[in-house]
């Protein structure tokens, strides 16, 4: 079904037989070129604790790259926004300290801000990914 948009559209239409007419019309009016199927992804929770590098140098991961999970909790967008707030706070603290002398010092401050972000998000991400995995399993 994943490779055949016609079959996928028919499947969705059959599943929504008890839905409102408005919902049915949206499915019926969706062109086949607009139907895309992609598998759900999740990160094994222990990867976050044992092997997951959240930051390296002046690069870090956030959002689904950090904590991909199935939609069983409905927390994907919320956790990405949490990432943004904490990342902004950690980088803001790094940039707003007075006395940046050169580019090397600025780089080092950014690196430390990203490491702080990684420490703060590691356990929250572990909790989200683990809970989503368990709820999905149940």
C-alpha positions in Angstrom: 0.0 0.0 0.0 2.9 2.4 0.7 4.0 2.3 -2.9 0.5 2.7 -4.4 -1.2 6.0 -3.7 -4.5 4.7 -5.1 -4.6 1.8 -2.6 -3.5 4.1 0.2 -6.3 6.6 -0.6 -8.9 3.9 -0.7 -7.7 2.5 2.6 -8.0 5.9 4.3 -11.4 6.5 2.8 -12.6 3.1 4.1 -11.3 3.8 7.5 -13.1 7.1 7.6 -16.5 5.7 6.6 -18.0 7.0 9.9 -16.3 10.4 9.6 -18.0 13.7 8.7 -18.8 14.5 5.1 -16.3 17.3 5.3 -13.5 14.9 6.2 -14.5 12.5 3.5 -14.5 15.3 0.9 -11.0 16.3 1.9 -9.8 12.7 1.2 -11.7 12.5 -2.0 -10.4 15.8 -3.3 -6.8 15.0 -2.5 -4.9 14.4 -5.7 -2.7 11.3 -5.9 0.4 13.3 -6.5 -0.1 14.8 -3.0 -0.2 11.5 -1.2 3.2 10.6 0.4 3.9 7.7 2.7 6.9 7.5 5.0 7.6 5.2 7.9 7.4 6.3 11.5 10.8 6.5 13.2 11.8 6.4 16.7 15.1 6.4 18.6 16.0 3.6 20.9 15.9 5.2 24.4 19.3 3.8 25.5 21.0 5.5 22.5 20.3 8.8 24.1 22.0 7.8 27.3 24.8 5.7 26.2 25.9 6.6 22.7 23.9 9.6 21.7 26.0 12.7 21.0 23.7 15.6 21.1 26.4 18.2 20.4 29.8 18.2 18.9 31.8 21.4 18.5 29.4 24.1 17.5 26.7 21.8 16.1 23.8 20.1 17.9 20.7 18.2 17.1 17.2 19.2 18.2 13.6 18.3 17.4 13.0 15.0 15.7 16.7 14.5 15.1 17.1 14.4 18.9 14.0 12.6 19.9 12.1 11.0 17.0 9.0 9.2 18.3 5.8 7.7 17.1 2.8 10.0 17.5 1.4 8.0 20.4 2.0 10.8 23.0 1.2 13.8 20.7 4.3 15.5 22.1 6.5 15.9 19.0 5.8 19.6 18.3 5.7 20.4 22.0 9.1 18.8 22.7 10.6 20.6 19.6 9.4 23.9 21.0 10.9 23.0 24.4 14.2 22.3 22.5 14.0 25.8 20.9 13.5 27.6 24.2 16.2 25.8 26.0 18.6 26.1 23.1 18.0 29.8 22.9 18.5 30.2 26.6 21.8 28.3 26.6 23.1 30.1 23.5 21.9 33.5 24.9 23.9 32.9 28.1 27.0 32.1 26.0 26.7 35.1 23.8 25.6 37.7 26.3 28.6 37.2 28.6 30.8 40.3 28.4 34.4 40.2 27.3 34.6 38.1 24.1 38.1 38.8 22.9 38.4 36.7 19.8 36.6 34.2 17.5 38.2 31.2 19.4 36.7 32.4 22.6 33.3 32.9 21.0 33.5 29.4 19.5 34.3 27.9 22.8 31.4 29.7 24.5 29.0 28.5 21.8 30.4 25.0 22.3 29.9 25.1 26.0 26.3 26.5 25.5 25.5 23.6 23.2 26.9 21.1 25.7 24.8 22.6 28.4 21.8 22.3 26.1 22.7 18.6 25.6 22.9 17.9 29.3 19.5 19.6 29.9 17.7 17.8 27.1 19.2 14.3 27.4 17.0 13.1 30.2 13.8 14.8 29.0 14.4 13.3 25.6 15.0 9.9 27.1 11.7 10.2 29.0 9.8 11.2 25.9 11.2 8.6 23.6 10.8 5.8 26.3 7.2 6.8 27.1 6.2 7.0 23.4 7.8 3.6 22.8 6.0 2.0 25.7 2.6 3.6 24.9 3.0 2.6 21.3 3.9 -1.0 22.3 0.8 -1.2 24.6 
